[in-house]
């Protein structure tokens, strides 16, 4: 059987063998509840604190600024809801962007139903927020700015440092969803100037069900789950020790040599983009041409449905995506692609490929060849394409 090619690493990644080995003892031998006082419990508790140090070190934070969660979505929810709860006496205005992950957008929409005002900033045709728009939108009642570090669909990197500076000058809390960026680009929270940052382990070869929220020292964090003293009394529930250990090991590995990884992945990405745009007519790159995640490529193909393309790729041993894995089951076009100015039919024909260190140039050749044939096949069945060809003759 021919090996399958996996290029949906923005959705999730394969658990690294070293991470699995680090986790195993805490699923079997060291199974104690970290809140108890005997040896098995103390071993588990020590492992959690060791992982907290690993996460903190990877992003330039202090261990006491790290709170473990069950996912990146939970970390986003916690950051936004905490700001809303702790600062509601100061104001009720939140600033975000139109291209955020739904963990941010849906949380903001829910807060709107509870008396909060939310500004959804537009982006340019590459998916970037203009820092000047952020500045112009801040008012006396603004309590939080939440802008993602890198877009999960089109890979565009946001001007985080500039936005953080604007937020600081205005005395407004700044949260960034860095789920896609951790392990892909260098991150130092203090150099960036962010107040809160979300991440999750399964995007960089850690286990699913593991995440963390960085909260700058001095920022008030509201309790998210009540009923226990875990995570300094702010997130009750017996800790997922093995998951936390896996997260610590994975982030340590993922941030060990980011420049080398970025160079390799951007080489694959650029080769893929160049080949596809050259060999498949009526195809367009989505997102910023250079200021994007090293492993992300999102291309729209006119006159086809992305779902059909995904099925044909899958039949040929290739796993890719048409957008966010959290919404790819939806028939609605991507809100991100609509926000950068694509028409509905163009947004429907998108393909996201997100590469990893296991992918090769041979994989790129196979993917491009398969995409080319699949697009030709789908267009041959498309009345829109037939109409277009007639109009050109």
N, C-alpha and C positions, 0 to 999 in steps of 0.2 A: 504493500500500500504506500502510495506517494505521501510524503510528509505534508501536513497541513501548514499553511502560513498564517500566523496570527498577527494581525496589525490593528488591534483594537485595544491597545494598551492605555488609552485615555479612559476607557470604560473600567477595566481592571487588569491587573498583571498577575502573572504566575507566581506563586509563593516560591521564594528562593530556598534551595535546599539548606543553606546555612541558617536561614530563619526558622525553618521547620525543626532543625536539630536543636536550636536554642529554645524552642517552645516545648518540645516533647517532655522534658522532665516535669514541667508544671501542669501537664495533663495526666501524669501518672504518679511519679514519686513525690513531688512537692505539691500536693493537692490541698494543703491546709487553707483555711479561711484567713486572709491577711489581718482580719480584725481581732483574731484570738491571740493568746499569749504564749502558746507552746511552740516548740521548735519548728514543726511543719509550717505553722502560721508565720513565724518570724522569717523563715526562709522565703516564703511567698512575698511578704511585705518588703523584704530587702530587695527582691527582684523588681518589684514595682518602682521602688525609689531609684534603683540603678537605671531602669528604662527611662525614668523621668529625667535623669541626668543626661542620658544619651540624646533624648529629644531636644532638651534645652541646648546642649552643646552644638547640635546640628544647625540650629537657627540663631545662635548667638544670644540665647536667653539665660535666665537663672532657673534652676530646677523648681523653685517655689512659684514661678510664673506659668508653669505647665499644669493643665488640668486634663485628665484623660476622659475621653468620650467613647461612644460606640460607633461613631462615623463622622465624616466631614459634614454631612447634613445636620447632624445633632450639634456639632460645634458652631455651625452658622446660626442655627436656631437659638442656641444658648447665648451667643454674643449679642444678637439683635434684641432678643426678648429681655435680656439682662439690662441693656442700655435703656430700653423703653421703661422698664420697671423702676430702675434706680434713679433715672433722670427726669421722670414725668413731671416733677415739681418745677423743673427748669424750663421744659418745653415739650413739644410733641411733634417736631419736624425731623424727618429722616431723609437723607439723600442717598440714592443708589443709582444704578444704571439700567438701561433697558435690556442689557445682554447678560445679566447675572444668571447663575444657576437657579433653578426653581426653589432650592432650599432657602435662598435669600428672597426671591421674588414673592413666593407664596406666603412666607412669614411676614413680609412687609404688607402684602394685601390683607392678611388677617388683622394686622395691627390697624390698618385703615378703617376696618369695621368697628374698631374699638376707640375711635377718636383721634388716631394719629394721622398726620399729614405726611404723605410720601411723594417726593419728587423723583421721577424716573428719567435720568439724564439720557439724551440721545448720544449716539456714537457716530463717528465719521464712517466712510465707506470701507475702512480697514478694520473697524471694530474698536477704535480707541475713543476713550472719553477725553474731552478737552479740559485740562485742569482749570482753565479760566471759566468754564461753565460751572464747575464745582464752586469756585470762589464767588461767582455772581449769584449762585442759588442760596448760599448761606444767609440765614437771618437770625434774629435774636432768639427764636424758638428752636433752632436747629440743635439737636442733641447727638446725632450720629451720622457719620458718612460710612457707607459700606460699599466698597468697589473691589471686584475680584482682581487678583494678581495677574492671572492669565486665563483667557477664555477656553472653556472645555471643548467647544465645538470647532472654533476656527484658529485657536492657538495664539491669538494676538496678546501681546504683553501690554499691560496698562502702565501709565506713568505714575507708579505708586509713590515714589519718593517725593515728587512734586505735589501730589494730592495730600500726602501726609504732612508736608510743610504748611500747606494752606490750612489744613484742619487744626494743626497745632497753633498757628497764629491766631485762629479764630476761637480757640479754646473748645473745639468740638472733638468728640471721640472719633477715632478712625479704625474701622475693622476691615480686614481684607481676607477673602476666601482664597487661600493659596494651595488648595487641594491639587491642582494640576502643576503647580510650579515647584513644590518641594522636591528636591532630588534632581530637578531639571535645570534650574538656574540657581546661582548662589543667593542665599537669603541670610541676612543678619537683621533681626528685628529692630535693634537699637540704631543701626545705621539707616535703616529705612524710615524709622520714626513712627511705626504703626503702634496702636494701642492694643489691638487684638488681632489674632491670626488663626485661621482654621486649617487643619490638615488631616489626612487619613492615610493609614498604612497600606491599603490594598492598591494604591496608585504607584507604589514603588517597591513591589515585591514583598510586601508585608501581608498579614492576614486581614481578611474582611472582618468587619465588626470591631475595628480598632481605629481610634482617632484621637485628636488632641486639640485643645484650645489654648493658645498663648494669651495671657492677660498681663499687660504691663503692671509692674509693681505700683500700687497707688490707685489703680482703677478698681472701682467697686464692682464686684461680681455677685449677682443675685443667685440664690439657690435655685437649681434647675429641677432636681428630683429630691423630694423630702422623704425622711424615714430612716436615715442612718448618717453616720459621721464620715463616710468615705469622701475622698477628695476635699478634705478640710470642711466637711459638713455641707458641701454645695451640690454634690451629686451622689445621692444615696444608692445603695445596691452593692452586693458583693462584687468585687472587681473581677474582670476577665483577665486573670493573671497571665495566662499563656498568650492571649492576644496582645496585652501590653508589652510583654517580653519580646514578642515578635515584632511589634511596632518599633521598639527601641533598637533591636538588631538591624531591622530593615532600613531605618533612617540613617543609622551609622554607616551602613554599606552604600546607601544611595547618595550620600553627600561626601563620600571619601575622595572622589576625583571627578567633580562635575565638569571642569573644562575638557577633559579627555572624552567623557561621555557625550558632551554637547557637540564636540567636533565630529565625532563618528555619526551621531544621529542626524545632525544637520546636513552631513554629506549624503546620507541615504535620502533624507527629505528632499533636498534640492535636486538630486538626480531623478527622483520620482516625478517631482513637479515639472521639471524641464522636459522629460520624456513624454509625459501625458499631454501637456499643453502643445507639444510639437506634433504628436502622433494622432491625437483625437480632436477633430475639428469641433468648433462651438463648445469648447471647455474653458472654464475660467477659475482662477485661484480665488478663494475666499480668505479674507484676513490680511494682515500686513505682510508684504512680500519678504521682509527681512526681520522685523522686530516681532518674532513669534517663537513659540516653544520649539526646541530643536527637533523633536520627533513628530510634530503635527503637520499634516497637509489636508486641507479641505478644498475639494474641487467640485464645481457644479457642471453638469452636463446638460445642455439644452435638449429638449424634446424627449426626455425619458423620465421614468419614475425611479427614484432611488431604491425603493423596496425591491423592484424587479432586478435591479443591478446587484443588490446585496444577495439575493437568492441565487443568481447565476454565479456570483463569486463563490458563494458557499458550496455550490455543486461542484466547483472546480478547486475546492480545498483551500479557500481563502476566507478568513474571518475579518470583516471590516464593519463599518458603521455608517449610518446616514446622518448621525448627529449625536446628541447626548444619549448615553445608554439609559438614562433615567426617563427619557421621553420617547425613545425610538419605537415604542409600541403604539404611539399616538399617530393618528392620520393627519393631524394639523402640521402645517409647515413650521420649520424651526423659527422661533421668535428671534434668535440671534441673526439668522440670515435675512429675515424681513427687516430687522433693525439696521442692517448695513446697506439696505436699499434693493435687495433682490425681489423680483416679482414672485408671486406664489408658485408659479410653474417652475421657475428657476430654483427656488428653495427646495422644491420636492425632488429635484434631480441631483442632490448633493451626495458626495461620498467623502467620509472622513477616514483617513488612514493615520494611525499613530504608532510609530515604530519604536523598537526596543533594541537593546544590545545584541539580542539573539538573531535579529534580522540581518540579511546580507544583500549585497548587490545582485546576486542571483535571484533572490526573492523579489527585488524591485523589477527585474526583467520579466519575471513570471506574472507579477501583478499587472504591470502595464500591458502586457500582451493579452491577458485575460480581460482586463477592463476594456481594451480596444475592441475585442471580439464581442463582448457582452453589450457594449453601447451600440455597435453596428446592428446587432440582432434586435435590440429593443427599438431602435429607430426604424428598422424595417417594418415593425408592427405599429408604428405611431402615425395616426392620421395627421397630427400636427406637423410632423417632419415632412410628410408627403406634401402637405399644403405649402410648407415653407419652400421646398424644392421647386414646386410649380411656380411659386411667386418669383423665384430667382431666374427661371428660364425665359 
